[in-house]
Structures are given as C-alpha cells and as structure tokens.
C-alpha cells in the first residue's frame, strides 16, 4: 500500500466491505456459470484503489455487483456498514443514488445542456425543484476540477478531457462515500488522462471519498494507494 494513504482513524468503518461474494449467471440451468468466486475486499474512506485485469477476468461483473446494479449470488456486501444483500430494489436504488458515484469511460453527458446543468442534474432529480444550493455546489465542484470558466458552456462544445472532468464533478454531486471509475481515462490522450486522474484523486482525497479505479494503464495503477488484480473471477493484491 502507498505510504501516502492513512485511514481517518483506526476504528473507521469501511466504505465497502465484501465477504465471500460470488456471482453466477443462468442459475439452475445446464449452462450455469460462476463468474466471481468468494471475493473478499475492504475499502476505507479516502482510499484510492486500482483494479486491473485482462478482458473477461470478471472486472465488469465485480464493479456492477459493488455498484448494486447486479445482486450477488452469495456472500455479504456492505456499504458504509449497511448490509445490502437483503434490500429490495427501491432500497438499493436509494442507497446507490446517495452513496455511490459512477464515472465511465464515455462521460454520458447530456450534450444539449451546460456543464453546470449536467453536474446538478442528479440532485435536481432527487429534490424535484431548482434550488440555489444546487447551483452553488455544482459551481464549486466544477471550479475544483478547473472548469470555472466553462460553467455555462454546452457539453458538446467541451474537449474530451473537459467533458470527463464534468463527469467527475457530477459523480461527486451527491457527496457519495464511494466512487466507481470504470476506465475513465481510456478515451483520453496521455496529458488529459493524467489531468483527470490527478483531479479525481485530489478532489476525493479532500472529501475522504473512497475510489475504485479500473484501468489498463500500469502507470496510473502504480500511482494508486493499492492495486487489486482480478484474474478468472478471483482477486490478487
């Protein structure tokens, strides 16, 4: 583990805790297949962890399970100390919306809206009305990723690196405890990738947000606090 990472306190509750997580598809059918095999993993507040592994290793299945998009077949999955495996769909949606932020390889911004509007959209959907607090928080987040001059620029008019920084700010809008970043720099040139990586790391360090950063770039994974390798549905550290 990188010596730069220090837990907030010795008794801090893990943001993420997986115990014996398995994930199978086509359960009960002749072609039943287990993709994840008894995964154990903990992530503390403020920890920036890389996930690496070849295509087909189970990275996407693991990320979808952690992100509460797929249910595990067995095991325990806790977010902020809360057991999730017995939750219904409505409870999972609420927890996912408030505690987990997603950043994907493609930014998925709404091209016809401004950077500011794209960032406050998640909270607007939660409150159901526009509030001054939305604009202030979205503006602060965009400033923190170096986009203060482009608050009102239409998303389609921003560069690829700028669009991905908007996506970083959007993921932080609900003040999640956990960020899941799936190849967020994969479509960027090396300079833009480095900028997005450092900004994500700095913003999350300030907010004590835990990050799982999926990447194929060994130079970026080496700069994380810890690297987890996924091979054939099991993890190696």
FENJO-V232975 format. One record per residue. N is the residue number from 1. RES is the residue in one letter. PHI is phi in whole degrees, 0 to 359 (NA if undefined). PSI is psi in degrees with one decimal (NA if undefined). NEAR is the number of other C-alpha atoms within 10 Angstrom. Layout:
BEGIN
n=N res=RES phi=PHI psi=PSI near=NEAR
n=N res=RES phi=PHI psi=PSI near=NEAR
END
This chain:
BEGIN
n=1 res=X phi=NA psi=142.0 near=12
n=2 res=X phi=297 psi=133.3 near=14
n=3 res=X phi=293 psi=-14.0 near=7
n=4 res=X phi=286 psi=-19.6 near=8
n=5 res=X phi=271 psi=127.2 near=15
n=6 res=X phi=229 psi=123.9 near=14
n=7 res=X phi=303 psi=151.9 near=15
n=8 res=X phi=301 psi=-40.3 near=13
n=9 res=X phi=201 psi=160.7 near=9
n=10 res=X phi=295 psi=-25.6 near=7
n=11 res=X phi=257 psi=17.4 near=7
n=12 res=X phi=297 psi=141.1 near=11
n=13 res=X phi=280 psi=133.0 near=17
n=14 res=X phi=302 psi=138.6 near=20
n=15 res=X phi=294 psi=-39.1 near=22
n=16 res=X phi=227 psi=133.4 near=21
n=17 res=X phi=217 psi=114.4 near=22
n=18 res=X phi=253 psi=133.0 near=20
n=19 res=X phi=227 psi=112.1 near=15
n=20 res=X phi=62 psi=34.1 near=15
n=21 res=X phi=287 psi=126.7 near=22
n=22 res=X phi=236 psi=149.7 near=23
n=23 res=X phi=221 psi=120.5 near=23
n=24 res=X phi=240 psi=152.1 near=17
n=25 res=X phi=242 psi=153.7 near=13
n=26 res=X phi=58 psi=44.5 near=10
n=27 res=X phi=299 psi=132.4 near=12
n=28 res=X phi=85 psi=-5.0 near=9
n=29 res=X phi=261 psi=161.0 near=8
n=30 res=X phi=301 psi=-28.0 near=7
n=31 res=X phi=262 psi=23.3 near=9
n=32 res=X phi=304 psi=133.7 near=11
n=33 res=X phi=225 psi=128.8 near=13
n=34 res=X phi=266 psi=121.7 near=14
n=35 res=X phi=265 psi=-42.7 near=19
n=36 res=X phi=252 psi=134.2 near=26
n=37 res=X phi=240 psi=99.9 near=17
n=38 res=X phi=48 psi=62.8 near=18
n=39 res=X phi=278 psi=129.4 near=21
n=40 res=X phi=240 psi=127.5 near=16
n=41 res=X phi=200 psi=136.8 near=16
n=42 res=X phi=232 psi=145.5 near=13
n=43 res=X phi=223 psi=127.5 near=21
n=44 res=X phi=265 psi=161.4 near=25
n=45 res=X phi=304 psi=132.8 near=24
n=46 res=X phi=83 psi=-1.7 near=23
n=47 res=X phi=276 psi=134.8 near=28
n=48 res=X phi=247 psi=106.8 near=27
n=49 res=X phi=241 psi=130.0 near=23
n=50 res=X phi=270 psi=144.5 near=24
n=51 res=X phi=241 psi=124.2 near=24
n=52 res=X phi=234 psi=163.7 near=22
n=53 res=X phi=157 psi=155.0 near=19
n=54 res=X phi=290 psi=163.8 near=12
n=55 res=X phi=301 psi=138.5 near=12
n=56 res=X phi=84 psi=6.6 near=13
n=57 res=X phi=278 psi=-15.2 near=19
n=58 res=X phi=111 psi=5.4 near=21
n=59 res=X phi=300 psi=-48.2 near=25
n=60 res=X phi=295 psi=-40.9 near=13
n=61 res=X phi=297 psi=-41.9 near=19
n=62 res=X phi=297 psi=-44.7 near=22
n=63 res=X phi=294 psi=-40.2 near=19
n=64 res=X phi=295 psi=-34.9 near=15
n=65 res=X phi=290 psi=-46.4 near=19
n=66 res=X phi=298 psi=-37.8 near=25
n=67 res=X phi=282 psi=5.7 near=22
n=68 res=X phi=64 psi=24.2 near=20
n=69 res=X phi=272 psi=-29.5 near=14
n=70 res=X phi=238 psi=146.2 near=13
n=71 res=X phi=269 psi=138.5 near=21
n=72 res=X phi=290 psi=154.4 near=23
n=73 res=X phi=279 psi=-26.6 near=16
n=74 res=X phi=201 psi=159.3 near=17
n=75 res=X phi=103 psi=-177.1 near=15
n=76 res=X phi=241 psi=135.7 near=19
n=77 res=X phi=229 psi=114.1 near=26
n=78 res=X phi=246 psi=134.3 near=17
n=79 res=X phi=244 psi=120.4 near=23
n=80 res=X phi=54 psi=36.4 near=18
n=81 res=X phi=83 psi=-4.0 near=12
n=82 res=X phi=264 psi=123.5 near=13
n=83 res=X phi=290 psi=130.5 near=13
n=84 res=X phi=253 psi=-15.8 near=18
n=85 res=X phi=292 psi=-19.4 near=16
n=86 res=X phi=259 psi=4.2 near=11
n=87 res=X phi=285 psi=150.7 near=13
n=88 res=X phi=276 psi=175.0 near=9
n=89 res=X phi=299 psi=-38.7 near=12
n=90 res=X phi=294 psi=-42.4 near=9
n=91 res=X phi=294 psi=-39.5 near=12
n=92 res=X phi=295 psi=-40.9 near=17
n=93 res=X phi=297 psi=-42.0 near=13
n=94 res=X phi=295 psi=-45.9 near=12
n=95 res=X phi=296 psi=-43.8 near=18
n=96 res=X phi=299 psi=-41.9 near=19
n=97 res=X phi=293 psi=-28.4 near=17
n=98 res=X phi=259 psi=-27.5 near=17
n=99 res=X phi=248 psi=-11.3 near=19
n=100 res=X phi=232 psi=129.0 near=24
n=101 res=X phi=250 psi=141.5 near=25
n=102 res=X phi=244 psi=135.8 near=22
n=103 res=X phi=230 psi=125.0 near=23
n=104 res=X phi=250 psi=170.5 near=17
n=105 res=X phi=299 psi=-41.0 near=16
n=106 res=X phi=260 psi=132.1 near=17
n=107 res=X phi=295 psi=-27.3 near=21
n=108 res=X phi=58 psi=37.0 near=12
n=109 res=X phi=282 psi=158.1 near=19
n=110 res=X phi=273 psi=106.6 near=14
n=111 res=X phi=298 psi=-28.0 near=14
n=112 res=X phi=277 psi=-6.6 near=13
n=113 res=X phi=255 psi=160.7 near=16
n=114 res=X phi=284 psi=167.9 near=20
n=115 res=X phi=302 psi=-44.9 near=32
n=116 res=X phi=300 psi=-45.4 near=28
n=117 res=X phi=295 psi=-38.2 near=23
n=118 res=X phi=296 psi=-35.4 near=22
n=119 res=X phi=285 psi=-42.6 near=29
n=120 res=X phi=275 psi=-3.1 near=25
n=121 res=X phi=304 psi=-43.3 near=19
n=122 res=X phi=300 psi=-41.3 near=19
n=123 res=X phi=284 psi=-30.8 near=20
n=124 res=X phi=299 psi=-41.5 near=15
n=125 res=X phi=296 psi=-31.9 near=10
n=126 res=X phi=286 psi=-44.9 near=12
n=127 res=X phi=277 psi=-33.2 near=11
n=128 res=X phi=83 psi=4.4 near=10
n=129 res=X phi=205 psi=158.7 near=9
n=130 res=X phi=281 psi=136.8 near=13
n=131 res=X phi=222 psi=145.9 near=11
n=132 res=X phi=305 psi=-34.4 near=7
n=133 res=X phi=300 psi=-35.1 near=11
n=134 res=X phi=299 psi=-49.2 near=21
n=135 res=X phi=296 psi=-40.7 near=16
n=136 res=X phi=294 psi=-45.9 near=12
n=137 res=X phi=293 psi=-44.1 near=18
n=138 res=X phi=299 psi=-40.7 near=25
n=139 res=X phi=296 psi=-42.6 near=22
n=140 res=X phi=296 psi=-41.0 near=17
n=141 res=X phi=294 psi=-42.3 near=25
n=142 res=X phi=295 psi=-36.2 near=23
n=143 res=X phi=295 psi=-36.7 near=15
n=144 res=X phi=292 psi=-21.4 near=16
n=145 res=X phi=254 psi=19.3 near=20
n=146 res=X phi=78 psi=24.7 near=15
n=147 res=X phi=243 psi=22.6 near=21
n=148 res=X phi=307 psi=-41.5 near=15
n=149 res=X phi=289 psi=-11.9 near=9
n=150 res=X phi=246 psi=24.2 near=19
n=151 res=X phi=306 psi=-43.0 near=19
n=152 res=X phi=256 psi=11.1 near=14
n=153 res=X phi=286 psi=137.4 near=16
n=154 res=X phi=296 psi=138.1 near=17
n=155 res=X phi=305 psi=-36.7 near=23
n=156 res=X phi=291 psi=-13.3 near=15
n=157 res=X phi=265 psi=-0.3 near=14
n=158 res=X phi=267 psi=155.4 near=16
n=159 res=X phi=288 psi=169.2 near=12
n=160 res=X phi=300 psi=-42.7 near=19
n=161 res=X phi=295 psi=-39.5 near=20
n=162 res=X phi=294 psi=-41.1 near=21
n=163 res=X phi=298 psi=-39.5 near=21
n=164 res=X phi=290 psi=-31.0 near=26
n=165 res=X phi=291 psi=-34.4 near=28
n=166 res=X phi=298 psi=-41.1 near=29
n=167 res=X phi=296 psi=-36.2 near=25
n=168 res=X phi=297 psi=-47.2 near=29
n=169 res=X phi=298 psi=-41.5 near=31
n=170 res=X phi=298 psi=-40.4 near=28
n=171 res=X phi=295 psi=-25.4 near=23
n=172 res=X phi=268 psi=-5.2 near=28
n=173 res=X phi=301 psi=-39.8 near=21
n=174 res=X phi=271 psi=11.4 near=19
n=175 res=X phi=53 psi=54.4 near=16
n=176 res=X phi=289 psi=155.5 near=21
n=177 res=X phi=280 psi=-23.0 near=24
n=178 res=X phi=224 psi=132.6 near=32
n=179 res=X phi=249 psi=128.9 near=24
n=180 res=X phi=252 psi=111.4 near=21
n=181 res=X phi=248 psi=108.9 near=23
n=182 res=X phi=260 psi=97.2 near=20
n=183 res=X phi=51 psi=49.5 near=17
n=184 res=X phi=291 psi=-16.3 near=24
n=185 res=X phi=252 psi=6.8 near=29
n=186 res=X phi=297 psi=-27.9 near=16
n=187 res=X phi=259 psi=9.6 near=15
n=188 res=X phi=253 psi=154.4 near=18
n=189 res=X phi=290 psi=166.2 near=11
n=190 res=X phi=300 psi=-38.7 near=11
n=191 res=X phi=293 psi=-46.4 near=10
n=192 res=X phi=295 psi=-38.6 near=18
n=193 res=X phi=299 psi=-43.7 near=19
n=194 res=X phi=296 psi=-40.4 near=16
n=195 res=X phi=297 psi=-47.4 near=18
n=196 res=X phi=296 psi=-42.9 near=22
n=197 res=X phi=301 psi=-49.8 near=19
n=198 res=X phi=294 psi=-37.8 near=15
n=199 res=X phi=292 psi=-41.7 near=18
n=200 res=X phi=298 psi=-43.8 near=21
n=201 res=X phi=296 psi=-45.0 near=20
n=202 res=X phi=293 psi=-46.6 near=14
n=203 res=X phi=299 psi=-42.1 near=17
n=204 res=X phi=286 psi=-30.2 near=24
n=205 res=X phi=295 psi=-42.5 near=17
n=206 res=X phi=296 psi=-38.7 near=9
n=207 res=X phi=269 psi=0.8 near=15
n=208 res=X phi=57 psi=34.7 near=19
n=209 res=X phi=274 psi=133.6 near=24
n=210 res=X phi=280 psi=145.0 near=25
n=211 res=X phi=227 psi=133.2 near=29
n=212 res=X phi=251 psi=116.4 near=23
n=213 res=X phi=244 psi=102.4 near=26
n=214 res=X phi=279 psi=128.5 near=28
n=215 res=X phi=207 psi=154.0 near=20
n=216 res=X phi=256 psi=3.5 near=17
n=217 res=X phi=266 psi=107.5 near=13
n=218 res=X phi=295 psi=-25.8 near=11
n=219 res=X phi=291 psi=-36.1 near=10
n=220 res=X phi=284 psi=-42.9 near=17
n=221 res=X phi=298 psi=-32.3 near=20
n=222 res=X phi=292 psi=-19.3 near=13
n=223 res=X phi=266 psi=1.3 near=16
n=224 res=X phi=274 psi=164.0 near=22
n=225 res=X phi=295 psi=-30.0 near=17
n=226 res=X phi=201 psi=148.7 near=18
n=227 res=X phi=237 psi=128.6 near=22
n=228 res=X phi=249 psi=127.8 near=19
n=229 res=X phi=257 psi=128.9 near=18
n=230 res=X phi=256 psi=121.0 near=22
n=231 res=X phi=228 psi=119.2 near=17
n=232 res=X phi=49 psi=42.6 near=16
n=233 res=X phi=80 psi=9.5 near=21
n=234 res=X phi=235 psi=159.9 near=19
n=235 res=X phi=247 psi=145.2 near=21
n=236 res=X phi=234 psi=138.3 near=12
n=237 res=X phi=244 psi=NA near=10
END
